[in-house]
């Protein structure tokens, strides 16, 4: 059956009060803001992005694009382009712990290279749940790519070096004044503008939670530094490459993260005070960690606060919405921060499109806070717990000694470090977000969602969770994933060899202007995976309803899932 086109975009009132009008104004052009703009573009919605930075993205930040984020990239058609960024394809993603980089290796957590991951996907079974494995590429590389790509999209207007300074919201829209003297009028404004968010402050919303963590290793205030090291840690460490090189000894604790598989690194350490920064001291710390007088070039640095677990008290106010760091601040442990923000963007993008295009109900946008704030609380708590695990690491002076005491100390510490793998095996956090309490979900009696877990993802067709994945056919490339076949709006899956007729539901969707794609998956294993013969999948790939026959009142179902209540 064909996809039903959505209604045309509404014009909005009071546009005379501003110089430039746009349906959605995104404040903040980091990865979350850029992905939100690309998702809006994919949904057919014009937007503008204001960002006070110059768009050069010159300082390294996060390094993890998790499996869910890579799925969003795939839906945008850019996953393969992102995978060529960062480490070379054959570079292992190991996490290695040393006393010093020229000293003893304490433990190594082994993770496959990007090429090996893709080989694994190529050989995966058709019910494999990770079509796009996690990828290690520093955020600055991906941001540059996202910006280049956004510049090619006709519905996206970009303004860099342009800071949003004031936002006035009313019943019909929001007027934003920028630092260049411009005025913008938008139906909706989304703040992707970080921890000091103007949009959050304008809405009168505060953070709540934990602002820091008091511990020696990645506690208090910490430094992130961009370094060039011509003498590489793997050369000091016997030639064994890794993505993350930790030095753990009685003097210092550092983590050197390889950015390009060559000489560029991002160093994370609490051994240098970022608020009284001294490049010479940082160089000495690197050399202490290396155990050798190696050349060190400090390219840049910034301060950050490990242990933060802060979530905005609400994620929206009238026509203002918060995504990414404006909505929640994470400790970097686990790599959950940016990825949670990109999942925020996927959630709000289709809802804004639905309202602007006229097929979303009055209650649709209110569901953003109801769905995403519990996930922010869940993910910030998980990251803080992983960060706290580092605080239990002991660093006796004997670690560097070639003595029985040193042998015993290294064995004990190595065993302890080997247990820290949970932060790198968080597939439950990555894929397990559920919206069970959302007013948009239609669950039946006996629909029991799977238990939540940091490390385990259990696919389930129970409404509220990510649509279980399966490969369609023998290939694993573009067009072969279930997610490649889902429509841009809602998709009704007809599962199994004899699925029921869905004409009534399709007709009701057409009458409402709800974009609906009907997709036949004639596979009994798919029906077993979802637990029913029919499943209604939202534009953000979450299951909204399932059943073995078309609902008796399809209008009532569509009203629920589109927020028309």
Secondary structure, 3 states (H helix, E strand, C coil): CCCCCCCCCCCCCCHHHCCEEEEEEEECCCHHHHHHHHHHHHCCCCEEEEECCCCCCCCCCCCEECHHHHHHHHHHCCHHHHHCCCCCCCCCCCEEEECCCCCCEEEEECCCCHHHHHHHHHCCCCCCCCCCCCEECCHHHHHHHHHHHHCCCCCEEEEECCCEEEEEECCCCEEEEECCCCEEEEEEEEECCCCCCHHHHHCCCCEEEECCCCCCCCCCCEEEEEEECCCCHHHHCCCCCCCEEEEECCCCEEEEEECCCCCEEEEEECCCCHHHCCHHHHHHHHHHHHCCCCCCEEEEEEEECCCCEEEECCCEECCEEECHHHCEEECCCCCCHHHHHHHHHHHHHHHHHHHHHCCCCCCCCCHHHHHHHHHHHHHHHHHHHHHHHHCCCCCCHHHHCCCHHHHHHHHHHHHHHHHHHHHHCCHHHHHCCECCCCCCCCCCCCCCCCCCCCCCCCCCCCCCEECCCCECCCCCCCCCEHHHHCCCCEEEEEECCCCCCCHHHHHHHHHHCCCEEEEEECCHHHHHHHCCCEEEECCCCEEEEEECCCCCCHHHHHHHHCCCC
